[in-house]
């Protein structure tokens, strides 16, 4: 029996004596857990800027031990005990271990609990509840934020705290004052202190606004067109510009805003075609993490292909045969905008 020295107490496990040890410290291997992705998203898709309800999802390289946190409704104080943010994301926020929407294609695996919720050990979703303290929020007139208030998607960094305190009373122990930290599952490796910089995805609606396009009259062989608007984002590969039923090529985005959410230009080469009656110009934006979500935006005006212009022809005169003889004549027209071939549009 295990007793104190000198032996005066009951053996361990008898009566009111607790025979359970505190949680094990140390590790069996160096840390291998890393932050694979940081994903910004707007689940409500209501506004064009960072606002309450927007989410930041931390996706891990492998299943985690949850760092001792509950699986849902994780408070700000609990999150702050195991995570460090490079800038303020708001005065209040809540966490849930789940993977959905924009983050879903990036999660290597997930589980579904008995109540049907999307629980996972691979992803921690943080939902912003209050924007107070966010850079630029003092310029907003509403608690729902404004375009001036946001975190920086390019420089925002999340760091895992290896020495975070135990979040709940289940881990409380005078012999183990520091928590389990972020480890693999089952917990074998040392706590991770890795960090990641830069958010993929976006805050605000997946939406493009179009102001105008120059020129609206284009030659039949195609040409360069500049589209003015906002919300083009940063990735031209997620954009499609349709002139009628044909797509423009070589798209490039020009914007002073690194996020691509403010005013900018979208430049591309229009396809060959005909259509003096006018055709619609539509910009289609694909959600970066949900390929099936494609949001079209239509320009208010129509794009027309310039009509043919005849500058001359040859021969300028022909001799008509007398009946009943017939002859065929070769008539050559010179000009421009004759089109690439058979009509592509009415």
ZALUM-482819 format. One line per field, with one value per residue: x, z, y of N, C-alpha, C in turn; residue in three letters; residue number from 0. Coordinates in steps of 0.2 Angstrom, whole numbers, plus 5000, padded with zeros to 4 digits. Atoms other than C-alpha are relative to their C-alpha. Layout:
! ZALUM-482819
nx: c(X,...)
nz: c(Z,...)
ny: c(Y,...)
cax: c(X,...)
caz: c(Z,...)
cay: c(Y,...)
cx: c(X,...)
cz: c(Z,...)
cy: c(Y,...)
rest: c(ALA,...)
nr: c(NUM,...)
! end
This chain:
! ZALUM-482819
nx: c(5004,4996,5002,4995,4994,5001,5007,5005,5006,5003,4997,5003,5006,5004,5004,5001,4994,5001,4994,4998,4995,5002,4999,4993,4996,4995,5003,4996,4997,5000,5006,5000,5006,4999,5006,5000,5003,5005,5005,5005,5006,5006,5005,5007,5000,5005,4997,4994,4994,4999,5006,5002,5002,4995,4997,4993,4999,4994,5000,4994,4998,5003,5004,4997,5003,5005,4997,5004,5005,5006,5001,5004,5001,4994,5000,4994,4994,4997,4996,4993,4996,4997,4999,4998,5001,4996,5003,5006,5005,5007,5000,5003,5000,5002,4997,5003,4996,5005,4997,5005,5000,4994,4995,5001,4996,4993,5000,4998,5005,5004,5004,5007,5002,5006,5005,5000,4996,4994,4994,4994,4994,4995,5001,5003,5003,5001,5005,4999,5006,4999,4994,4997,4993,4998,4997,5005,5007,5002,5003,5006,5006,5005,4997,4999,4993,5000,4994,4994,4998,4998,4994,4996,5000,4993,4995,5003,4996,5003,4994,5003,4996,4998,5000,5006,5003,5005,5006,5006,4999,4999,4993,4997,4995,4994,4993,5000,5003,5001,5005,4997,4998,5003,4997,5003,5005,4999,4995,4993,4995,5000,5005,4998,4999,5000,5005,5002,5002,5004,5007,5003,5007,5002,5005,5005,5003,4996,5004,4997,5004,4998,5002,4999,4995,4997,5005,5006,5000,4993,5000,5002,4995,4998,4995,5000,5006,4998,5006,4999,5005,4997,5001,4997,4995,4993,4998,5003,5002,5007,5005,5001,5004,5004,5003,5005,4999,4993,4996,4994,4994,4995,5003,4996,5003,4996,5003,4996,5001,4997,5006,5003,5007,5001,5000,4995,5001,4999,4998,5000,5001,5007,4999,5002,5007,5004,5006,5001,5005,4998,5000,4999,4993,5002,4994,5002,4995,5000,4998,4994,5000,5006,5000,5007,5003,4997,5005,5000,5002,5001,4998,5007,5000,4999,4994,5001,4995,5000,5003,4995,4999,4997,4996,5000,5001,4997,5000,5005,5006,5000,5004,5005,5001,5007,5004,5001,4994,4999,4993,4999,4995,4997,5000,4996,5002,4995,5003,4999,5005,5004,5001,4995,5003,5007,5003,5000,5006,5004)
nz: c(5000,5001,4994,4999,4996,4998,5002,4995,5003,5003,5006,5005,5003,4995,4997,5003,5003,5007,5003,5007,5001,5004,5007,5001,5003,5004,5007,5003,5006,5001,5003,5007,5001,5003,5003,5007,5004,4997,5005,4998,5003,4998,5001,5001,5007,5000,5001,5004,4995,4994,4995,4996,5004,5004,4997,5001,4998,5000,5002,4997,5004,4997,4994,4994,4994,4999,4995,4994,5001,5002,5007,5003,4996,4996,4999,5002,4995,5001,5006,4999,4996,5004,5006,5000,5007,5001,4999,4997,5005,4997,4993,4998,5005,4998,5004,5001,5004,5005,5007,5005,5005,5004,4998,5001,5004,4997,4994,5002,4998,4994,4997,4998,4994,5000,5001,5007,5001,5004,4995,5002,4996,5005,5002,4995,5003,4995,5003,4997,4998,4999,5004,4996,5000,5007,5004,5004,4998,4997,5005,5002,4997,4998,4997,5005,5003,5006,5004,4997,4994,5002,4999,5006,5003,5003,4995,4994,4998,4994,4997,4995,4993,4997,4993,4998,4994,5001,5000,4996,4993,5000,5001,4995,4996,4997,5002,5007,5001,5007,5003,5005,5006,5006,5001,5004,4996,4992,4998,5000,5002,4995,5002,5006,5000,5007,5002,5008,5002,5006,5000,5006,5000,5000,4996,5004,5005,5007,5004,5004,5002,5006,5002,5007,5004,5005,5004,5001,5007,5001,5007,5000,4999,4992,4997,4993,4997,4993,4996,4994,4995,4994,4998,5004,4996,5001,5005,5006,5002,4998,5004,5007,5004,5006,5005,5003,4998,5001,4995,5001,4998,4997,4995,4995,4995,4998,4994,4995,4993,5001,4999,5006,4999,5002,5007,5004,5007,5002,5007,5004,5007,5002,5005,5007,5000,5004,4997,5000,4996,4993,4996,4993,4997,4993,4996,4996,4995,4997,4993,5000,4996,5002,5007,5002,4999,5005,4999,5006,4999,5007,5001,5001,5008,5005,5004,5007,5005,5005,5007,5006,5004,5007,5002,5007,5003,5007,5005,4999,5006,5003,5006,4999,5007,5002,4999,4994,4997,4993,4998,4993,5000,4994,4997,4994,4995,4995,4994,4994,4996,5004,4996,5000,5004,4999,4994,4994,4996,5004)
ny: c(4994,4993,4995,4995,5002,5007,5002,4998,4999,5006,5001,4995,5003,5002,4995,4994,4999,5001,5004,4998,4995,4994,5002,5001,4995,5003,5002,5005,4999,4993,4998,5000,4997,4994,4997,5001,4994,4996,4998,4995,5001,4996,5005,4996,4997,4994,4993,5000,4998,5004,4999,5005,5006,5003,5005,5002,5007,5003,5007,5003,5005,5006,5000,4997,5002,4995,4996,4999,4995,5003,5001,4994,4994,4999,4993,4996,5002,5007,4999,4996,5004,5005,4997,4993,4996,4995,4994,5001,5002,4997,5000,5006,5005,5007,5005,5007,5005,5002,4999,4999,4994,4999,5004,5007,5004,5001,5005,5006,5004,4998,5005,4998,5003,5003,4995,4998,4994,5002,4999,5002,4999,4997,4993,4996,4994,4995,4996,4993,4998,4993,4997,4995,5001,5002,4994,4997,5001,4993,4995,5003,4997,5005,5005,5006,4999,4997,5002,4998,5004,5007,5003,5000,5007,5002,5001,5003,5006,5004,5004,5005,4999,5007,5000,4998,5003,5005,4995,5002,5003,5007,5001,4996,5004,4996,5003,4999,4994,4998,5005,5005,4997,5003,5006,5005,5004,4999,4995,5004,4996,4994,4994,4997,4993,4998,4994,4999,4993,4999,5003,5002,4999,4993,4998,4997,5003,5002,4996,4995,4994,4998,4993,4999,5003,4996,4997,5004,5002,5003,5003,5007,5005,5000,4995,4999,4997,4999,5000,4997,5002,5002,5007,5005,5004,5000,5005,5000,5007,5001,4996,5001,4994,5002,4995,5004,5007,5001,4997,4996,5003,4996,4995,4998,4995,4995,4997,4997,5003,5007,5005,5000,4999,4993,4998,5002,5001,5007,5000,5006,5000,5003,5005,4998,5001,4995,4998,4992,4999,4999,5006,4999,5001,5002,5002,5006,5001,5007,5000,5003,5006,5004,5000,5000,4994,4995,4995,4996,4993,4997,4993,4997,4999,5005,5000,5001,5000,4995,5003,5000,4994,5001,4994,5000,5006,5001,4994,4995,5001,5006,5001,5005,5004,5000,5007,5003,5002,4997,5000,4998,4994,4999,4993,4999,4994,4998,4997,5003,5002,5005,5005,5005,5005,5000,4996,5003,4997,4996)
cax: c(5000,5006,5005,5014,5031,5031,5015,5001,4988,4976,4982,4979,4961,4954,4940,4940,4958,4958,4970,4969,4984,4984,4985,5002,5015,5029,5027,5033,5038,5042,5027,5021,5004,5003,4990,4987,4975,4966,4950,4939,4921,4904,4891,4876,4882,4873,4886,4902,4913,4919,4904,4897,4894,4909,4920,4939,4942,4958,4962,4975,4986,4979,4967,4969,4966,4955,4968,4956,4943,4924,4918,4906,4901,4919,4921,4933,4943,4945,4950,4963,4970,4976,4977,4986,4980,4991,4978,4961,4947,4933,4928,4919,4919,4914,4922,4915,4925,4916,4920,4908,4905,4921,4932,4924,4934,4950,4946,4955,4941,4927,4915,4896,4890,4874,4864,4869,4881,4897,4910,4928,4945,4953,4945,4941,4928,4928,4913,4915,4901,4907,4918,4923,4942,4944,4956,4945,4929,4929,4925,4909,4892,4884,4888,4887,4904,4908,4921,4934,4934,4943,4957,4971,4969,4987,4996,4984,4993,4986,4999,4995,5000,5010,5009,4991,4982,4970,4953,4941,4940,4942,4961,4964,4979,4992,5005,5000,4997,4999,4987,4989,4991,4988,4993,4989,4975,4977,4989,5007,5017,5023,5012,5013,5018,5016,5008,5001,5000,4987,4968,4961,4943,4935,4924,4908,4897,4904,4898,4904,4897,4899,4900,4905,4915,4926,4924,4906,4908,4922,4928,4923,4940,4940,4950,4954,4940,4942,4928,4926,4918,4922,4923,4934,4945,4963,4962,4958,4956,4940,4932,4924,4918,4905,4901,4885,4889,4908,4921,4934,4952,4968,4959,4969,4964,4970,4966,4975,4967,4976,4959,4952,4935,4936,4935,4946,4948,4946,4955,4953,4952,4935,4932,4929,4911,4897,4881,4877,4861,4870,4875,4875,4892,4891,4905,4904,4913,4917,4918,4936,4931,4914,4917,4898,4894,4896,4888,4884,4883,4877,4883,4868,4873,4875,4891,4890,4901,4905,4895,4904,4912,4915,4929,4929,4926,4932,4927,4918,4908,4903,4896,4879,4877,4862,4849,4849,4867,4872,4889,4896,4906,4919,4916,4929,4924,4937,4934,4933,4923,4917,4918,4928,4916,4898,4887,4890,4875,4860)
caz: c(5000,4996,5012,5018,5027,5041,5038,5047,5034,5026,5010,4994,4987,5004,5011,5006,4999,4980,4971,4954,4948,4940,4921,4914,4909,4896,4879,4869,4854,4847,4841,4824,4825,4813,4807,4789,4784,4791,4782,4783,4779,4780,4783,4783,4766,4771,4770,4760,4775,4791,4803,4817,4812,4801,4805,4806,4805,4810,4801,4809,4800,4810,4823,4839,4857,4857,4869,4884,4877,4876,4859,4857,4864,4869,4877,4873,4889,4885,4867,4873,4885,4871,4856,4852,4838,4830,4831,4839,4830,4842,4859,4860,4850,4852,4846,4840,4834,4817,4798,4786,4772,4765,4776,4772,4757,4767,4782,4780,4790,4802,4813,4816,4833,4838,4838,4820,4823,4812,4826,4821,4829,4813,4813,4826,4820,4829,4826,4829,4840,4844,4833,4847,4846,4828,4818,4810,4820,4828,4811,4809,4814,4817,4828,4812,4806,4790,4776,4786,4800,4797,4801,4788,4778,4772,4789,4802,4812,4824,4836,4846,4865,4871,4889,4890,4907,4909,4903,4914,4932,4926,4923,4939,4949,4961,4953,4935,4933,4914,4902,4889,4875,4857,4854,4842,4846,4856,4864,4861,4854,4864,4864,4848,4847,4828,4819,4802,4794,4781,4779,4764,4759,4762,4774,4766,4752,4737,4726,4712,4708,4690,4685,4667,4653,4640,4625,4623,4604,4600,4583,4577,4579,4598,4608,4625,4636,4654,4666,4681,4697,4714,4723,4710,4724,4722,4710,4692,4690,4700,4688,4671,4659,4647,4631,4626,4626,4624,4637,4638,4640,4649,4664,4675,4691,4695,4712,4725,4739,4742,4747,4730,4738,4734,4717,4704,4686,4677,4660,4647,4629,4621,4610,4591,4587,4578,4585,4581,4591,4608,4620,4639,4648,4664,4677,4686,4703,4709,4728,4732,4743,4736,4717,4715,4721,4706,4708,4691,4690,4674,4667,4665,4646,4631,4622,4603,4589,4577,4560,4544,4535,4516,4510,4492,4480,4464,4450,4450,4434,4426,4409,4410,4397,4386,4389,4389,4394,4412,4420,4437,4443,4457,4468,4481,4496,4506,4523,4541,4554,4542,4557,4560,4549,4550,4561,4579,4585,4577)
cay: c(5000,5018,5029,5044,5044,5040,5029,5037,5039,5026,5018,5029,5026,5022,5033,5051,5050,5053,5040,5049,5058,5075,5075,5069,5082,5080,5072,5057,5066,5084,5094,5091,5100,5115,5128,5123,5137,5152,5156,5171,5170,5179,5165,5178,5186,5202,5216,5220,5223,5214,5213,5204,5186,5184,5170,5165,5147,5139,5123,5111,5099,5085,5080,5090,5086,5102,5110,5106,5117,5112,5107,5122,5139,5142,5159,5173,5170,5152,5156,5169,5156,5145,5157,5174,5186,5198,5211,5214,5204,5212,5214,5198,5181,5163,5147,5130,5115,5113,5114,5122,5134,5141,5130,5114,5109,5111,5100,5084,5075,5078,5069,5071,5070,5062,5079,5081,5096,5096,5093,5091,5090,5098,5115,5129,5142,5158,5169,5188,5195,5213,5224,5236,5238,5233,5245,5258,5254,5272,5279,5268,5275,5258,5243,5232,5240,5249,5248,5257,5244,5227,5216,5215,5199,5199,5201,5194,5180,5167,5159,5143,5145,5130,5136,5141,5138,5124,5132,5122,5115,5097,5100,5110,5104,5112,5100,5105,5123,5124,5116,5102,5115,5111,5093,5079,5067,5056,5068,5061,5075,5091,5107,5116,5135,5136,5152,5156,5173,5178,5174,5165,5168,5185,5195,5202,5197,5187,5201,5212,5229,5235,5254,5254,5247,5255,5253,5247,5245,5233,5226,5209,5202,5206,5219,5225,5230,5238,5235,5247,5242,5234,5218,5209,5202,5197,5182,5184,5165,5166,5178,5175,5189,5184,5194,5186,5167,5169,5172,5185,5180,5186,5194,5205,5215,5232,5239,5250,5240,5223,5215,5220,5224,5243,5252,5244,5239,5222,5221,5208,5203,5201,5186,5187,5189,5199,5207,5225,5223,5222,5208,5207,5209,5198,5196,5179,5178,5160,5158,5153,5138,5133,5130,5128,5145,5157,5174,5183,5202,5211,5227,5240,5243,5232,5228,5229,5223,5236,5234,5230,5245,5244,5255,5249,5235,5227,5227,5243,5238,5223,5218,5209,5195,5195,5181,5167,5166,5168,5172,5172,5187,5188,5203,5208,5219,5229,5235,5230,5222,5208,5196,5180,5169,5164,5175,5171,5182,5190)
cx: c(5004,4997,5005,5006,5000,4992,4995,4993,4997,5003,4996,4994,4995,4996,4999,5007,4999,5007,5001,5005,4998,5002,5008,5003,5005,4997,5005,5004,5000,4993,5000,4993,5001,4993,5001,4997,4996,4995,4995,4994,4994,4994,4993,5000,4995,5004,5007,5006,5000,4995,4998,4997,5005,5004,5008,5001,5007,5000,5006,5002,4998,4996,5003,4997,4995,5003,4996,4994,4993,4999,4996,4999,5006,5001,5006,5006,5003,5004,5007,5005,5005,5002,5003,4999,5005,4997,4993,4995,4993,5000,4997,4999,4999,5003,4996,5005,4995,5004,4994,5001,5007,5006,4999,5004,5007,5001,5002,4995,4996,4995,4993,4998,4993,4994,5000,5005,5007,5006,5006,5006,5005,4999,4997,4997,4999,4996,5000,4993,5000,5006,5004,5008,5004,5003,4995,4993,4998,4998,4993,4994,4995,5004,5002,5007,4999,5006,5007,5003,5001,5006,5004,5001,5007,5004,4997,5003,4996,5006,4997,5005,5001,4999,4993,4997,4994,4993,4995,5003,5002,5008,5003,5004,5005,5006,5000,4997,4999,4997,5004,5002,4997,5005,4996,4995,5001,5006,5006,5006,5000,4995,5003,5000,5000,4995,5000,4998,4996,4994,4998,4993,4999,4994,4995,4997,5005,4996,5004,4995,5004,4998,4999,5005,5002,5005,4994,4999,5007,5000,4999,5006,5002,5004,5000,4994,5002,4993,5001,4995,5004,4998,5003,5004,5007,5002,4996,4997,4993,4995,4999,4996,4997,4997,4995,5001,5007,5004,5006,5006,5005,4998,5006,4997,5005,4997,5006,4999,5002,4994,4996,4992,4998,5000,5007,4998,5001,5001,5000,4999,4994,5001,4998,4992,4996,4994,4999,4994,5001,5000,5001,5007,4998,5007,4998,5006,4999,5002,5006,5000,4994,4999,4993,4997,5003,4994,5001,4998,5000,5001,4993,5000,5001,5007,4998,5006,4999,4997,5005,5001,5003,5003,5000,4999,5002,4997,4995,4995,5001,4996,4995,4999,4993,4997,5001,5006,5001,5008,5001,5006,5003,5000,5004,4998,5006,4997,5002,4994,4995,4999,5005,4997,4993,4998,5000,4994,4996,5002)
cz: c(5000,5006,5000,5004,5006,4999,5005,4997,4997,4993,4994,4997,5005,5002,4995,4996,4992,4997,4993,5000,4996,4993,4999,4996,4995,4994,4998,4994,4999,4997,4993,4998,4997,4998,4993,4996,5006,4995,5003,4996,5003,4999,4999,4993,5000,4998,4996,5004,5006,5005,5004,4997,4995,5004,4998,5002,4999,4999,5002,4995,5001,5005,5006,5006,5003,5005,5007,4999,4999,4992,4997,5005,5004,5001,4998,5004,4999,4994,5001,5004,4996,4993,5001,4993,4999,5000,5002,4995,5003,5007,5003,4994,5004,4996,5000,4996,4994,4993,4996,4995,4996,5002,4999,4995,5002,5006,4998,5002,5005,5002,5001,5006,5000,4999,4993,4999,4996,5005,4996,5004,4995,5000,5006,4997,5005,4996,5004,5002,5001,4997,5004,5000,4994,4997,4996,5002,5003,4994,4998,5005,5003,5003,4995,4996,4994,4996,5003,5006,4998,5003,4993,4998,4999,5006,5006,5001,5006,5002,5005,5006,5003,5008,5003,5006,4998,5000,5005,5007,4999,4999,5006,5005,5003,4997,4992,4998,4993,4996,4995,4994,4994,4998,4995,5004,4997,5001,5001,4999,5005,4997,4994,5001,4993,4999,4993,4999,4993,5000,4993,5000,5000,5005,4995,4995,4995,4995,4996,4998,4993,4998,4993,4997,4994,4996,5000,4993,4999,4993,5000,5001,5007,5001,5007,5003,5008,5003,5007,5005,5007,5002,4996,5004,4998,4994,4994,4998,5003,4997,4993,4997,4994,4996,4996,5002,5000,5005,4998,5002,5003,5005,5005,5004,5002,5005,5005,5007,4999,5001,4993,5001,4998,4992,4997,4992,4998,4992,4997,4993,4998,4995,4993,5000,4995,5004,5001,5005,5008,5003,5007,5002,5007,5003,5005,5005,5003,5008,5001,5003,4998,4992,4997,5000,4995,5000,4994,5002,4993,4999,4997,4992,4996,4997,4993,4996,4995,4993,4995,4997,4994,4998,4992,4998,4993,4997,5001,4995,4997,4994,5000,4993,4998,5000,4993,5004,5007,5001,5007,5001,5007,5003,5007,5004,5004,5005,5007,5004,4996,5005,4999,4995,5000,5006,5006,5004,4995,4999)
cy: c(5006,5004,5005,4998,5005,4998,5001,5000,4993,4999,5004,4996,4998,5007,5006,5002,4999,4997,5002,5005,5006,4998,5000,5006,4997,4998,4994,5002,5008,5002,5000,5003,5007,5003,5000,5006,5004,5003,5005,4999,5004,4995,5003,5003,5006,5006,4999,5001,4995,5003,4995,4994,4997,4996,4999,4993,4998,4993,4997,4995,4993,5000,5003,4997,5006,5005,5001,5004,4995,5000,5006,5005,5002,5008,5004,4999,4994,5000,5003,4996,4996,5003,5008,5002,5006,5007,4999,4998,5003,4999,4994,4995,4994,4995,4994,4996,4997,5003,5001,5005,5000,4995,4993,4996,4999,4996,4993,4994,5003,4995,5003,4997,4998,5005,5003,5006,4997,5001,4997,5002,5004,5007,5004,5006,5005,5005,5007,5003,5008,5003,5005,4998,4998,5007,5003,5001,5007,5004,4997,5003,4994,4994,4994,5002,5005,4999,5002,4995,4992,4998,5000,4992,4997,4998,4997,4993,4997,4995,4995,5001,4993,5000,5003,4997,4995,5004,4998,4996,4993,4999,5003,4996,5004,4997,5002,5006,5002,4994,4995,5004,4997,4994,4996,4996,4992,5004,4996,5005,5006,5005,5004,5008,5003,5006,4999,5007,5000,4996,4999,5002,5008,5002,5004,4996,4998,5003,5005,5005,5003,5007,5001,4996,5004,4995,4995,4997,4997,4997,4993,4995,5000,5006,5000,5004,5001,5001,5004,4998,4998,4993,4994,4995,5000,4995,5000,4993,4998,5004,4998,5006,4997,5005,4995,4993,4998,5003,5004,4997,5005,5005,5002,5005,5005,5004,5003,4996,4992,4995,5000,5001,5007,5001,4997,4999,4993,5001,4994,5001,4997,4995,5003,4999,5006,5001,5007,5001,5001,4993,5002,4999,4997,4998,4995,4999,4993,5001,4996,4993,4996,5001,5001,5006,5005,5006,5005,5008,5003,5007,5003,5001,4994,5001,4998,4999,5004,4997,5000,5007,4998,5006,5000,4993,4999,4994,5005,5000,4993,5000,4995,4997,5001,4993,4996,4998,5003,4999,5001,5005,4999,5007,5000,5006,5001,5004,4997,4998,4995,4994,4994,4994,5000,5004,4996,5002,5003,5007)
rest: c(UNK,UNK,UNK,UNK,UNK,UNK,UNK,UNK,UNK,UNK,UNK,UNK,UNK,UNK,UNK,UNK,UNK,UNK,UNK,UNK,UNK,UNK,UNK,UNK,UNK,UNK,UNK,UNK,UNK,UNK,UNK,UNK,UNK,UNK,UNK,UNK,UNK,UNK,UNK,UNK,UNK,UNK,UNK,UNK,UNK,UNK,UNK,UNK,UNK,UNK,UNK,UNK,UNK,UNK,UNK,UNK,UNK,UNK,UNK,UNK,UNK,UNK,UNK,UNK,UNK,UNK,UNK,UNK,UNK,UNK,UNK,UNK,UNK,UNK,UNK,UNK,UNK,UNK,UNK,UNK,UNK,UNK,UNK,UNK,UNK,UNK,UNK,UNK,UNK,UNK,UNK,UNK,UNK,UNK,UNK,UNK,UNK,UNK,UNK,UNK,UNK,UNK,UNK,UNK,UNK,UNK,UNK,UNK,UNK,UNK,UNK,UNK,UNK,UNK,UNK,UNK,UNK,UNK,UNK,UNK,UNK,UNK,UNK,UNK,UNK,UNK,UNK,UNK,UNK,UNK,UNK,UNK,UNK,UNK,UNK,UNK,UNK,UNK,UNK,UNK,UNK,UNK,UNK,UNK,UNK,UNK,UNK,UNK,UNK,UNK,UNK,UNK,UNK,UNK,UNK,UNK,UNK,UNK,UNK,UNK,UNK,UNK,UNK,UNK,UNK,UNK,UNK,UNK,UNK,UNK,UNK,UNK,UNK,UNK,UNK,UNK,UNK,UNK,UNK,UNK,UNK,UNK,UNK,UNK,UNK,UNK,UNK,UNK,UNK,UNK,UNK,UNK,UNK,UNK,UNK,UNK,UNK,UNK,UNK,UNK,UNK,UNK,UNK,UNK,UNK,UNK,UNK,UNK,UNK,UNK,UNK,UNK,UNK,UNK,UNK,UNK,UNK,UNK,UNK,UNK,UNK,UNK,UNK,UNK,UNK,UNK,UNK,UNK,UNK,UNK,UNK,UNK,UNK,UNK,UNK,UNK,UNK,UNK,UNK,UNK,UNK,UNK,UNK,UNK,UNK,UNK,UNK,UNK,UNK,UNK,UNK,UNK,UNK,UNK,UNK,UNK,UNK,UNK,UNK,UNK,UNK,UNK,UNK,UNK,UNK,UNK,UNK,UNK,UNK,UNK,UNK,UNK,UNK,UNK,UNK,UNK,UNK,UNK,UNK,UNK,UNK,UNK,UNK,UNK,UNK,UNK,UNK,UNK,UNK,UNK,UNK,UNK,UNK,UNK,UNK,UNK,UNK,UNK,UNK,UNK,UNK,UNK,UNK,UNK,UNK,UNK,UNK,UNK,UNK,UNK,UNK,UNK,UNK,UNK,UNK,UNK,UNK,UNK,UNK,UNK,UNK,UNK,UNK,UNK,UNK,UNK,UNK,UNK,UNK,UNK,UNK,UNK,UNK,UNK,UNK,UNK,UNK,UNK,UNK,UNK,UNK,UNK,UNK,UNK,UNK,UNK)
nr: c(0,1,2,3,4,5,6,7,8,9,10,11,12,13,14,15,16,17,18,19,20,21,22,23,24,25,26,27,28,29,30,31,32,33,34,35,36,37,38,39,40,41,42,43,44,45,46,47,48,49,50,51,52,53,54,55,56,57,58,59,60,61,62,63,64,65,66,67,68,69,70,71,72,73,74,75,76,77,78,79,80,81,82,83,84,85,86,87,88,89,90,91,92,93,94,95,96,97,98,99,100,101,102,103,104,105,106,107,108,109,110,111,112,113,114,115,116,117,118,119,120,121,122,123,124,125,126,127,128,129,130,131,132,133,134,135,136,137,138,139,140,141,142,143,144,145,146,147,148,149,150,151,152,153,154,155,156,157,158,159,160,161,162,163,164,165,166,167,168,169,170,171,172,173,174,175,176,177,178,179,180,181,182,183,184,185,186,187,188,189,190,191,192,193,194,195,196,197,198,199,200,201,202,203,204,205,206,207,208,209,210,211,212,213,214,215,216,217,218,219,220,221,222,223,224,225,226,227,228,229,230,231,232,233,234,235,236,237,238,239,240,241,242,243,244,245,246,247,248,249,250,251,252,253,254,255,256,257,258,259,260,261,262,263,264,265,266,267,268,269,270,271,272,273,274,275,276,277,278,279,280,281,282,283,284,285,286,287,288,289,290,291,292,293,294,295,296,297,298,299,300,301,302,303,304,305,306,307,308,309,310,311,312,313,314,315,316,317,318,319,320,321,322,323,324,325,326,327,328,329,330,331,332,333,334,335,336,337,338,339,340,341,342,343,344,345)
! end
